[in-house]
Amino acid sequence: MKKEYGVSGINRYIFLLSVWVVLLLCVPGCGYTTRSMISSKYRYIYITPFVNKVDFSQESAVASKYKIYRPMLETEITKAVINKYIFDGNLKIKEKTAADLVLKGELVEFRKDPLRYSESDEVDEYRLNILVNISLWDNRENRMLWEEKNFTGDYTYFPVTSTLTNVAKKSDDQAVVEGVKDLARRVVERTVEQW
């Protein structure tokens, strides 16, 4: 049986179709913005050099048998964070006296944990964790806006010695670079998102 549409049926069909098209075009964009969520009074930031506060004097936990020391890692973190702010563009880098905000940070732990072993007990996959304590200060009012303890950047990778085939393998140095990039990205996101 063939259904026939009259003039009012076609108008109703076009109206409903138009409503659906408008909804499909409008709803996905609700709440999304490329703007920073920070107050417009904050335009400039100063990043204090990160300080190495990794404590090697304590006994390490069972879960983390070996604490790792990487010389100048705090300097690499500072450079990566500054470069990420420059790339992001929401806050401009300035000297401390001219900055609205000051980011302070300290490296508290650097870990490389095995995730997967081969049949011959060789490590096939690692997770690198870089933990920092960071705080953001209003430079004009000299008050802390927020603080994060054990803020983590990480990277999972397959070492060059991995027995797995068809996987992209990385050296420890390449993995550290990627872990520092991840940490810098997270620090900048934490700063420019609404507190």
C-alpha positions, 0 to 999 in steps of 0.5 A: 500500500502506497502512502501519499503525502498531501501538501500539509504532509510534505510541509511537516516532513520538511519541517521535521527534517529541518529541525533534525539538521539544525540539531545535528549541526548545533548540538555537537558544538555546545560547550566547546571553546578554543579560548583559555578558561583563565581570567583575562587579568592574567596575560603573562607568566614566569616559570621558575627553574624546576629544582631537583628534589629527588630523595635518594636517601630513603629506602625505595619501596618494593614496587619501585626497587630502583630509583633512577637519577637522570642528570639535568632532568629538571632543566629539560623539564623547565625548557619543555614547559616554557616551550609548551607555553610559547606554543600554546599562546594563552599566556606569554612568557615574561620576566618575574617582575613583569609577570602576572603569574608565577609557576613554581616546580620541583622534580620529586621522582623519576621512575622506570617501571617494567610492564611486560616481560618476555618468555626469557624474563627480559623486559619488553615494555616500560612505563616512565613516570616523571613526578613534580610538585607544582604551584601557580602564584598570583604575582601581584597579590603574592598568593597561591592560586593552586598547588598539585603534589606528585603531578605526573607525566608518563610515557609507555615504550618498548625498549630497543632490546624488546623481543616483540616484533612489529612494534616501534622501539625507543631508546631510554633517551627518546622515552625521556624526551616523550615523557617530559613532553607529556608532563609539559603538556599537562602542566600547561593544560592545568594552568589554562583550564579553569581552576 
